[in-house]
Amino acid sequence: MKKSDIIEELDWIQNYDTPIVKISDDSNDLYIKKEEAIPFSFGGNKCRIAASYFKEIIEGGYDVVVTYGASSSNLCRVIANMASRYGLQCVIVSPEENYVQTPNSELVSFLGARIVKCSVNAVSHTIDEVISAYKKEHKPYFIYGGGHGVRGTDSYRNVLKQIVRFEDENDVNFDYIFITLATGTSMSGLIIENVVGGYRKRLYGITIAREVSRAKEIMRQSLQAYDSSIASNISEKDYTILGDYRCDGYGTYSKEVMDMIKHQFAKNGINLDATYTGKAFYGMQDYLKKNNIKGKRILFIHTGGTPLFFKNNCRYINEK
């Protein structure tokens, strides 16, 4: 492919307008923005984020992509897929603690990416070693875990514009918008656009890994790194982070989460996973119930992760 054709394709992926659909719910008008409908590598928010970085990679003539992520990482899957499509080498540095094969890690291997496992404490050193080794004969490019960074944040600003456009075209107004919060990259983009665009949407991030205090600090750092002048006008009043639904942390889940995933798939055909979207969707429902929120228009941004639906869900469902 010509460089110009690749950039055009990456722009298309980054800005793809995913559908917003209404699903059955007993208490509220519940809508889902289906980010998994992005037509590349099973879709998801990480497609937008990866596409943003790959534009810089292609324009800069880099030939090796290095990133970091756990075996469940959706971003690692997408990066490996984009690297394969555009003829680049891909290296995934992954923590060996609790490393288990998942559909995402299997796809990463299938796509020919090199997986380098190391202790969590050795991640930074290992990444430096890998990059240094490739610099001898190649031009490597590093993407932080989860796509954390200015380009990752910027890639998600357009999603809020899509949501507002849907509201205008369909004469609806969402009272609450919920999203899964892992690295915070996607939510940072929503917050930035919400403030810059003056939309005043009620944004809720449900952290599925970190404690609330740590999640808030990472969010603050992310917003500051993007644009300090914009960040100075943002306070915690502009968004809410909910942290009661982490279970025991990243990659863990509860019976309640799994039962909800089964229910939503059986009732609405919605595929949620136990690592990311399932925990966030459960958290959203529990928050609405505990706060007696009824008769409102709710939007859940489904950030993808379709392969992970098959990690534990089908076995759990079949055992019930």
URHU-V60888 format. One line per field, one symbol per residue. psi: psi as a letter, one per 20 degrees, with the letter a starting at -180 (. if undefined). A space follows every 50 residues. Layout:
psi: ???
//
This chain:
psi: qqghhghgghggghjpnqqpqprpqhhropqponhiiplpljarhigggg hghhghgghikqippprqqriiphghggghghgghjkqqppopqpipkpq prhghhhgghjjqppoqrqhijggggggggggghihianqpppqpjjprg hgghhihhghggghhggghjlrophqpqqpoeijgghggggghgggikhl qopppopjgqqgghghghgggghghgohhghijpriiirpppjjkicjap irrrhgghhgggghghgikpoqqigehghgggggggggghjloqkroppp oojakghihjghggggghi.
//
